[in-house]
Amino acid sequence: MTERKEQNNMDSNINVQNQSVMPNPYQGSVTRNMNTTEGPTPEQKASMRTRFSILAPLSAIYALFYAFCLYKNTAGITYPFFAIGSLLFFCLCMKMLGISVKKDSTFAVISVILLGISTCLTNDWRIVFFNKLGLILLLLYLLIHQFCQDTKWDLGKYLGSMVASCFGAIGKVAQPFKDGNEYRQEKESFGKGMYVVLGLCIGIPLVMVVLFLLMSADLVFESIIDNLLKDTNLGDFFKVGLLVIAVFFFVYGLMVWFLEKNISDEMKNKRTGEPILAITVTSVLTLVYLLFCGIQIFSLFLGNMELPSGYTYAEYARRGYFELLAVIILNCILVLVGLKRFRESFILKAILTAMSCCTYIMIASSALRMIMYINMYHLTFLRILVLWSLAVLTLLLTGVIIQIYNEHFKLFKYCMTVVTVFYLTLSFAHPDYWIAKYN
C-alpha cells in the first residue's frame, strides 16, 4: 500500500510538472495577439502583396492624373474630368480587389459629377471652395458606404467616420513601403519596369535638390543651366513631383484604411442617460424660447417690421442674425443629444418638439431681419448665403423633428440630400448675376 501511494504521488508530481511546462493554447494565443512586435500572419502578408500589386500602379496613375488636371488649374475645364476620374479610380480599385459596388449610390455619384461641372462654369472663389468641399465629403461618404454596413448609422457616426478616415489615411503613409517589401520578398525581386519607376521617384527629387544647390554655389553653372532650361521652370517640376508623391501616398493609405476595416459597423446603444436630467435642462430653455418667440411675434411680425429705437437696419440685422444662428444650431444639437443619449420619454419628446417649433420662429425672425436689411442696402453674396442657409436649416430641422418620433429615420442621408440639392441649385444659379440684376 505504501509503495502504491508513493507511486501515485510521483505520478501526480509528474503531471503537475508537465502541466506547468506545457503551454496553454488559449494563453499562448492571447500572448501572441498582445505582442505587437510580431510580424503579420501569412494571410495578412498575402493580402498586403495582393493589394500592392493592384493599388500601387492605380494610385500612381491617379496621382499623375490629379496633377495633370489640377496643378495651377484648380477650377478649369479639367475639373469635371477630375471628378469623373476620381469616381472611376475608386470603382476600379474595388472591382480589382473583388469588392462589389453598391448600386444605391447614384445620387452621390451624380452630385459629384455636377459639382465638377459647376466648378468650371464659375470664377467665384466662394462657389469653387464650397464645390471642392462638397466633392471631398461626397467621395468620403461613397467610400464609407461601400466598405461599411451603414444602414443603422446616425449622423454622428457618419461625421466621425469621415474625420477618422482622413487622419487614418495620413497615418498609413508608410504602408506602400511595407506592402512593397512583402511583394518584393514573394517575387524575390521587382520587375525591371518597377525598378525604373522607383529609380525615377528617388532620382528626380534628388537631381532637383542637387541642381538647386549647385546653381546657388556657382554663377557660371547657373547661367549654363538657365540657358539650357530657359523655357522650363524647375520650380514647377519640383512642385508637380511633390504633388504626385503626396497624392499617391494619401489615396493608397485611404484605400488601405478602408480595406483593413478600421471603422466598426456596429452602432452602440448610448441611450442610457436619465431623461429627467434632459427634461430639466430643455424645459428651462424652452420657457426662455417661448418668451422670446412671443416678443418676436408681437414686436416684429405684428409690428409692421419697424426697427427698435436707436437701431439702424445694419445693426439690427447683423446682431439678430448671428446670435440667432448660434441659438438655432445649439437647439439642433441639444435635440439630437436628447434623442441619442437619454432614454425614451414622452415628456422629453414633447419638450424637444416645443423647442424645435420655437426654433422655426427664430429662423423666421432671422429671415425677416435679413429681408429688411436687403430692402435697405441691396443684395450681396453673403446676404444670399444667409437666406440660403436659413432655408436649409428649416428643412434640416424638419428632419430632426421626424427623428424625434421615428428612431429609424435616416437623418444623415436626408440631411445630405437636402444640403446637396440646395447647394447645387445655388452653385448653378450664378448668384453674382442675380445680385447685379437686383441691384
C-alpha positions as CSV (number, residue, x, y, z in Angstrom):
1,M,0.0,0.0,0.0
2,T,2.8,2.3,0.9
3,E,4.6,1.7,-2.4
4,R,1.3,2.3,-4.3
5,K,0.8,5.7,-2.5
6,E,4.3,6.7,-3.3
7,Q,3.8,5.8,-7.0
8,N,0.6,7.8,-7.1
9,N,2.4,10.8,-5.5
10,M,5.2,10.5,-8.1
11,D,2.6,10.3,-11.0
12,S,0.8,13.4,-9.7
13,N,4.0,15.4,-9.3
14,I,5.0,14.4,-12.9
15,N,1.5,15.6,-14.1
16,V,1.8,18.9,-12.3
17,Q,5.3,19.4,-13.7
18,N,4.0,18.6,-17.2
19,Q,1.1,21.0,-16.8
20,S,3.4,23.7,-15.7
21,V,5.8,23.1,-18.6
22,M,3.3,22.6,-21.4
23,P,1.8,25.9,-22.7
24,N,-1.9,26.7,-22.5
25,P,-3.0,27.2,-26.2
26,Y,-5.5,29.9,-25.2
27,Q,-3.0,31.8,-23.1
28,G,-0.5,31.5,-25.9
29,S,-2.9,33.0,-28.4
30,V,-3.6,35.9,-26.2
31,T,0.1,36.5,-25.7
32,R,0.7,36.4,-29.4
33,N,-2.1,38.9,-30.0
34,M,-0.7,41.2,-27.4
35,N,2.8,41.0,-28.8
36,T,2.9,43.9,-31.1
37,T,6.4,43.3,-32.3
38,E,5.4,40.1,-34.0
39,G,5.0,40.3,-37.8
40,P,1.8,39.9,-39.8
41,T,0.3,36.5,-40.3
42,P,0.7,34.6,-43.7
43,E,-2.9,35.6,-44.6
44,Q,-2.1,39.3,-43.9
45,K,1.1,39.1,-45.9
46,A,-0.8,37.6,-48.9
47,S,-3.3,40.4,-48.6
48,M,-0.5,43.0,-48.5
49,R,1.1,41.6,-51.6
50,T,-2.2,41.5,-53.5
51,R,-3.3,45.0,-52.7
52,F,0.2,46.4,-53.5
53,S,0.1,44.8,-57.0
54,I,-3.3,46.5,-57.6
55,L,-3.2,49.7,-55.6
56,A,0.4,50.8,-56.3
57,P,0.0,51.2,-60.1
58,L,-3.5,52.6,-59.9
59,S,-2.6,55.1,-57.2
60,A,0.4,56.2,-59.3
61,I,-1.7,56.7,-62.4
62,Y,-4.3,58.6,-60.3
63,A,-1.6,60.8,-58.8
64,L,-0.3,61.8,-62.3
65,F,-3.9,62.3,-63.4
66,Y,-4.6,64.5,-60.4
67,A,-1.5,66.7,-61.1
68,F,-2.4,66.9,-64.8
69,C,-6.0,68.1,-64.1
70,L,-5.4,70.4,-61.1
71,Y,-1.9,71.8,-61.0
72,K,-2.3,75.5,-61.4
73,N,-5.7,74.8,-62.8
74,T,-7.9,74.3,-59.7
75,A,-11.1,75.5,-61.4
76,G,-10.7,74.9,-65.1
77,I,-12.2,72.8,-67.7
78,T,-10.4,69.7,-66.5
79,Y,-12.2,69.7,-63.1
80,P,-15.2,67.7,-64.4
81,F,-12.8,65.1,-65.8
82,F,-11.0,65.0,-62.4
83,A,-14.4,64.4,-60.7
84,I,-15.3,61.6,-63.1
85,G,-11.7,60.2,-62.9
86,S,-11.8,60.0,-59.1
87,L,-15.1,58.0,-59.2
88,L,-13.6,55.7,-61.8
89,F,-10.4,55.2,-59.8
90,F,-12.3,54.1,-56.6
91,C,-14.6,51.9,-58.6
92,L,-11.7,50.2,-60.5
93,C,-9.8,49.7,-57.2
94,M,-12.8,48.0,-55.6
95,K,-13.6,45.9,-58.7
96,M,-10.0,44.6,-59.0
97,L,-9.9,43.9,-55.3
98,G,-13.1,41.8,-55.6
99,I,-15.4,44.3,-53.7
100,S,-18.8,44.6,-55.2
101,V,-20.0,48.2,-55.8
102,K,-23.3,49.0,-54.1
103,K,-26.0,50.2,-56.5
104,D,-27.7,52.7,-54.2
105,S,-25.1,55.4,-54.6
106,T,-26.5,57.0,-57.8
107,F,-27.5,60.3,-56.2
108,A,-24.0,60.9,-54.7
109,V,-22.2,59.9,-57.9
110,I,-24.3,62.3,-60.0
111,S,-23.8,65.0,-57.4
112,V,-20.0,64.6,-57.6
113,I,-20.1,65.0,-61.4
114,L,-22.4,68.1,-61.2
115,L,-20.1,69.7,-58.6
116,G,-17.2,69.1,-61.1
117,I,-19.2,70.7,-63.9
118,S,-20.2,73.7,-61.7
119,T,-16.6,74.4,-60.7
120,C,-15.5,75.0,-64.3
121,L,-18.6,77.2,-65.0
122,T,-17.8,79.9,-62.5
123,N,-14.9,82.1,-61.4
124,D,-16.4,82.9,-58.0
125,W,-13.8,81.6,-55.5
126,R,-16.5,81.1,-52.8
127,I,-18.5,78.7,-55.1
128,V,-15.3,77.0,-56.1
129,F,-14.3,76.5,-52.5
130,F,-17.7,75.0,-51.5
131,N,-17.8,72.9,-54.6
132,K,-14.4,71.3,-53.6
133,L,-15.5,70.8,-50.0
134,G,-18.7,69.2,-51.1
135,L,-16.9,66.9,-53.6
136,I,-14.5,65.7,-50.9
137,L,-17.3,65.0,-48.4
138,L,-19.3,63.1,-51.0
139,L,-16.3,61.0,-52.1
140,L,-15.7,60.1,-48.4
141,Y,-19.3,59.2,-48.0
142,L,-19.2,57.0,-51.1
143,L,-16.2,55.1,-49.7
144,I,-17.7,54.7,-46.2
145,H,-21.0,53.5,-47.8
146,Q,-19.1,51.0,-50.0
147,F,-16.9,49.5,-47.3
148,C,-19.2,49.6,-44.2
149,Q,-22.6,48.3,-43.3
150,D,-24.1,51.7,-42.6
151,T,-27.8,51.0,-42.7
152,K,-28.2,51.8,-39.0
153,W,-25.7,54.6,-38.6
154,D,-26.7,58.0,-37.3
155,L,-25.5,61.5,-38.1
156,G,-22.7,61.5,-35.5
157,K,-21.3,58.1,-36.7
158,Y,-21.0,59.3,-40.3
159,L,-19.3,62.6,-39.4
160,G,-16.9,60.9,-37.0
161,S,-16.1,58.2,-39.6
162,M,-15.3,60.9,-42.2
163,V,-12.8,62.6,-39.9
164,A,-11.3,59.3,-38.8
165,S,-10.8,58.3,-42.5
166,C,-8.8,61.4,-43.3
167,F,-6.5,61.0,-40.3
168,G,-6.3,57.3,-40.9
169,A,-5.1,57.8,-44.5
170,I,-2.4,60.1,-43.2
171,G,-1.4,57.5,-40.6
172,K,-0.9,54.9,-43.3
173,V,1.7,57.0,-45.1
174,A,4.3,54.2,-44.7
175,Q,2.0,51.4,-45.9
176,P,3.2,51.4,-49.5
177,F,6.7,50.6,-48.3
178,K,5.5,47.7,-46.1
179,D,3.3,46.3,-48.8
180,G,6.0,46.7,-51.4
181,N,8.5,44.9,-49.2
182,E,6.2,41.9,-48.9
183,Y,5.5,41.9,-52.6
184,R,9.3,42.1,-53.4
185,Q,10.0,39.2,-51.0
186,E,7.4,37.0,-52.7
187,K,8.7,37.8,-56.2
188,E,12.3,37.8,-54.9
189,S,12.8,41.0,-56.9
190,F,10.8,43.6,-58.7
191,G,10.4,43.6,-62.4
192,K,12.7,45.9,-64.4
193,G,9.9,48.3,-65.1
194,M,9.2,48.7,-61.3
195,Y,12.9,49.3,-60.7
196,V,12.8,52.1,-63.3
197,V,9.8,53.7,-61.7
198,L,11.4,53.5,-58.2
199,G,14.6,54.9,-59.6
200,L,12.8,57.9,-61.2
201,C,10.8,58.5,-58.0
202,I,14.0,58.6,-56.0
203,G,16.4,60.2,-58.5
204,I,14.3,63.1,-59.8
205,P,13.8,64.8,-56.4
206,L,17.5,64.3,-55.7
207,V,18.5,65.8,-59.0
208,M,16.3,68.8,-58.4
209,V,17.8,69.4,-54.9
210,V,21.4,69.0,-56.2
211,L,20.8,71.3,-59.2
212,F,19.4,74.0,-56.9
213,L,22.4,73.7,-54.6
214,L,25.0,73.8,-57.4
215,M,23.3,76.7,-59.2
216,S,23.4,78.6,-55.9
217,A,27.1,77.7,-55.5
218,D,28.4,78.8,-58.9
219,L,27.1,81.6,-61.2
220,V,28.6,80.1,-64.3
221,F,26.9,76.8,-63.7
222,E,23.7,78.7,-63.0
223,S,23.9,80.6,-66.3
224,I,24.6,77.4,-68.3
225,I,21.6,75.6,-66.7
226,D,19.4,78.7,-67.2
227,N,20.3,78.8,-70.9
228,L,19.6,75.0,-71.2
229,L,16.3,75.3,-69.4
230,K,15.3,78.9,-70.3
231,D,11.8,77.8,-71.2
232,T,11.5,75.5,-68.3
233,N,10.7,76.3,-64.7
234,L,12.4,73.9,-62.3
235,G,10.2,75.0,-59.5
236,D,7.2,73.7,-61.4
237,F,8.8,70.3,-61.9
238,F,9.6,70.2,-58.2
239,K,6.1,71.1,-57.1
240,V,4.5,68.7,-59.5
241,G,6.7,65.9,-58.2
242,L,5.8,66.7,-54.6
243,L,2.1,66.8,-55.5
244,V,2.2,63.5,-57.3
245,I,4.0,61.8,-54.4
246,A,1.6,63.3,-51.8
247,V,-1.5,62.2,-53.7
248,F,-0.1,58.7,-54.2
249,F,0.6,58.1,-50.6
250,F,-2.7,59.6,-49.5
251,V,-5.0,57.7,-51.8
252,Y,-3.0,54.5,-51.2
253,G,-3.3,54.9,-47.5
254,L,-7.0,55.8,-47.8
255,M,-7.8,52.6,-49.6
256,V,-5.8,50.5,-47.2
257,W,-7.5,52.2,-44.3
258,F,-10.9,51.1,-45.6
259,L,-9.7,47.6,-46.7
260,E,-8.4,46.9,-43.1
261,K,-11.9,47.6,-41.7
262,N,-10.7,50.2,-39.2
263,I,-14.3,51.6,-38.9
264,S,-16.6,49.5,-36.9
265,D,-20.0,48.7,-38.4
266,E,-21.6,48.4,-35.0
267,M,-23.8,51.2,-33.6
268,K,-23.7,51.2,-29.8
269,N,-26.8,52.0,-27.9
270,K,-25.9,55.1,-26.0
271,R,-29.4,56.0,-24.8
272,T,-28.7,55.2,-21.1
273,G,-29.0,58.7,-19.6
274,E,-31.7,59.6,-17.1
275,P,-34.4,61.6,-19.1
276,I,-35.2,63.7,-16.0
277,L,-31.9,65.5,-16.5
278,A,-32.6,66.3,-20.1
279,I,-36.2,67.3,-19.3
280,T,-35.0,69.8,-16.6
281,V,-32.4,71.4,-18.9
282,T,-34.6,71.6,-22.0
283,S,-37.8,72.7,-20.1
284,V,-35.9,75.8,-18.7
285,L,-34.6,76.7,-22.1
286,T,-37.9,76.2,-23.8
287,L,-39.6,78.6,-21.3
288,V,-37.0,81.2,-22.3
289,Y,-37.6,80.5,-26.0
290,L,-41.3,80.8,-25.6
291,L,-40.9,84.2,-24.1
292,F,-38.5,85.3,-26.8
293,C,-40.8,84.0,-29.6
294,G,-43.8,85.8,-28.1
295,I,-41.9,89.0,-28.2
296,Q,-40.8,88.4,-31.8
297,I,-44.4,87.7,-32.9
298,F,-45.9,90.9,-31.3
299,S,-43.0,93.3,-31.9
300,L,-41.6,92.2,-35.2
301,F,-44.2,90.1,-37.1
302,L,-47.2,92.1,-36.0
303,G,-45.4,95.4,-35.6
304,N,-45.2,96.3,-39.3
305,M,-41.5,95.4,-39.2
306,E,-40.5,98.6,-37.5
307,L,-37.0,99.0,-36.1
308,P,-36.4,99.3,-32.3
309,S,-35.5,102.8,-31.4
310,G,-31.8,103.6,-31.6
311,Y,-31.0,100.8,-34.2
312,T,-30.1,101.0,-37.9
313,Y,-31.1,98.3,-40.3
314,A,-27.5,97.1,-40.5
315,E,-27.1,96.8,-36.7
316,Y,-30.5,95.2,-36.2
317,A,-30.0,92.6,-39.0
318,R,-26.4,91.7,-38.1
319,R,-26.9,91.4,-34.4
320,G,-30.1,89.5,-34.9
321,Y,-28.8,87.0,-37.4
322,F,-25.6,85.7,-36.0
323,E,-26.8,85.4,-32.4
324,L,-30.0,83.7,-33.6
325,L,-28.0,81.4,-35.9
326,A,-25.9,80.3,-32.9
327,V,-29.0,79.6,-30.9
328,I,-30.6,77.7,-33.8
329,I,-27.5,75.4,-34.2
330,L,-27.4,74.9,-30.4
331,N,-31.0,73.9,-30.4
332,C,-30.5,71.3,-33.1
333,I,-27.5,69.9,-31.2
334,L,-29.5,69.7,-28.0
335,V,-32.4,67.9,-29.7
336,L,-30.0,65.3,-31.3
337,V,-28.2,64.8,-28.0
338,G,-31.5,64.3,-26.2
339,L,-32.5,61.7,-28.7
340,K,-29.2,59.8,-28.7
341,R,-28.1,60.0,-25.1
342,F,-31.2,59.7,-22.9
343,R,-33.8,57.0,-22.5
344,E,-37.1,57.4,-24.3
345,S,-39.6,59.6,-22.6
346,F,-42.9,61.1,-23.9
347,I,-42.4,64.3,-21.9
348,L,-38.8,64.7,-23.3
349,K,-40.2,64.3,-26.8
350,A,-42.9,66.9,-26.2
351,I,-40.4,69.4,-24.8
352,L,-37.9,68.8,-27.7
353,T,-40.8,69.3,-30.2
354,A,-41.7,72.6,-28.5
355,M,-38.1,73.7,-28.6
356,S,-38.0,72.8,-32.4
357,C,-41.1,74.8,-33.0
358,C,-39.6,77.8,-31.2
359,T,-36.5,77.4,-33.4
360,Y,-38.8,77.7,-36.5
361,I,-39.9,81.1,-35.2
362,M,-36.3,82.1,-34.6
363,I,-35.5,81.2,-38.2
364,A,-38.4,83.2,-39.5
365,S,-37.2,86.2,-37.3
366,S,-33.7,85.9,-38.8
367,A,-35.0,85.7,-42.3
368,L,-37.3,88.8,-41.8
369,R,-34.4,90.8,-40.4
370,M,-32.2,90.0,-43.4
371,I,-35.0,90.8,-45.8
372,M,-35.4,94.2,-44.1
373,Y,-31.6,94.7,-44.5
374,I,-31.7,93.7,-48.2
375,N,-34.5,96.1,-48.9
376,M,-32.5,98.9,-47.5
377,Y,-28.9,98.0,-48.6
378,H,-29.5,95.7,-51.6
379,L,-28.0,92.3,-52.3
380,T,-24.6,90.8,-51.7
381,F,-23.3,87.2,-51.9
382,L,-23.2,87.0,-48.1
383,R,-26.8,88.0,-47.8
384,I,-27.9,85.5,-50.4
385,L,-25.9,82.9,-48.4
386,V,-27.7,83.9,-45.2
387,L,-31.1,83.4,-46.7
388,W,-30.0,80.1,-48.3
389,S,-28.7,78.8,-45.0
390,L,-31.9,79.7,-43.3
391,A,-33.9,77.8,-45.9
392,V,-31.6,74.8,-45.5
393,L,-31.8,74.9,-41.7
394,T,-35.6,74.9,-41.9
395,L,-35.6,71.6,-43.8
396,L,-32.9,70.1,-41.7
397,L,-34.9,71.0,-38.5
398,T,-37.9,69.2,-40.1
399,G,-35.8,66.1,-40.4
400,V,-34.8,66.4,-36.7
401,I,-38.4,66.6,-35.7
402,I,-39.2,63.5,-37.7
403,Q,-36.3,61.8,-35.9
404,I,-37.9,62.6,-32.6
405,Y,-40.9,60.3,-33.4
406,N,-39.2,57.9,-35.8
407,E,-35.9,56.4,-34.5
408,H,-35.3,54.6,-37.7
409,F,-35.5,57.7,-39.9
410,K,-32.2,58.0,-41.9
411,L,-31.3,61.6,-40.8
412,F,-27.8,61.7,-42.3
413,K,-29.0,60.7,-45.8
414,Y,-31.9,63.2,-45.5
415,C,-29.5,66.0,-44.5
416,M,-27.0,65.1,-47.2
417,T,-29.8,65.1,-49.9
418,V,-31.2,68.4,-48.7
419,V,-27.8,70.2,-48.5
420,T,-26.6,68.8,-51.8
421,V,-29.8,69.7,-53.8
422,F,-29.9,73.2,-52.3
423,Y,-26.2,73.8,-52.8
424,L,-26.2,72.5,-56.4
425,T,-29.1,74.9,-57.1
426,L,-27.1,77.8,-55.6
427,S,-23.9,76.9,-57.5
428,F,-25.6,76.6,-60.9
429,A,-27.7,79.7,-60.3
430,H,-24.7,82.1,-60.8
431,P,-25.5,84.3,-57.7
432,D,-23.4,87.2,-59.0
433,Y,-25.7,87.6,-62.0
434,W,-28.8,87.8,-59.8
435,I,-27.1,90.2,-57.4
436,A,-26.2,92.5,-60.3
437,K,-29.7,92.3,-61.8
438,Y,-31.4,93.0,-58.4
439,N,-29.2,95.9,-57.5
